[in-house]
Amino acid sequence: MSFLELSKVCKSYGTGNARTEVLRDINLKIAKGEFVAIVGYSGSGKTTLMSLLAGLITPDSGGVIHEGREIDGPSPKRGLVFQNYSLLPWLTVEGNVALSVNQLFAGDPAAKRQERVTEALAMVNLSPALHKRPGELSGGMRQRTAVARTLAMHPEVLLLDEPLSALDALTRSVIQDQILEIREKLHQTIILITNDVDEGLYMADRIIPLSIGPGATLGPEVRVDIERPRNRAALNHDERFKEKRKQVIEYLLQQKRKETLGTTVETIELPRVRPLDLARPAGSLFERLLGRAPAAAG
């Protein structure tokens, strides 16, 4: 039995003629402790897929199964890190992380709850900033706070919905490595949604492209059987990495070509009008319309 599974999942939004099929026949099995990256274009349904895994929405058909039980709502066993930080601006870094801990572990002693907060902040190297508020933080520090808030819940599954897409390249690479270090320490199952093929190949055990919607479905998976820890600089010269990147990118480009060929361009017929000729002699139609025509020569 798979640790986490999507079986024949379909999801649509809207009703009647406005109904749009977002995902169609999604099938995916994930082993415990595995790191899977799903990559695709913006608007292809990646966030909908992540919301299904988190239990925030339910499929129209098919099932999303975690440890043999169908997911029917959110659970602290599955921690979701959103693309936006979703931090409360009036709380400190420590306060934002403590908010989730106090809600989830309300029955624990205060000292135990504080230990969870301190541990989570240390994992993302934010201990020196625990008394700062979000307005005093850089984008990278805000995102690390959001990651710490989720880690403090001790989830079995870490769901990452494009959490690094708004960061600059250097900050992004730093947090990528921190997530990999956390995974090595906690042995969590991780699913990463991304639009960056290289990010997926660098971090994941498998990378799976998502086709372009409507009715998006998963494409052929690519196993990233490259030894860990991976050297970011060396990967660019690794023939295995180049080949795997080529497979994923070719599939995504093929999807884009299909979308382009299937697009119909509406033809708009313009009214048949003749432009005014401002170079015509005095007494032209344009001048007469303006009431400026000169008197006839006597």
Secondary structure by P-SEA (a helix, b strand, c coil): cccccccbbbbbccccccccccccbbbbbbcccbbbbbbbcccccaaaaaaaaacccccccccccccccccccccccbbbbcccccccccccaaaaaaaaaaaaaccccaaaaaaaaaaaaaaaccccccccccccccaaaaaaaaaaaaaaacccbbbbccccccccaaaaaaaaaaaaaaaaacccbbbbbbccaaaaaacccbbbbbcccccccccbbbbccccccccaaaaaacaaaaaaaaaaaaaaaaaaaaaaaabbbbbbbcccccccccccccccaaaaaacccccccc
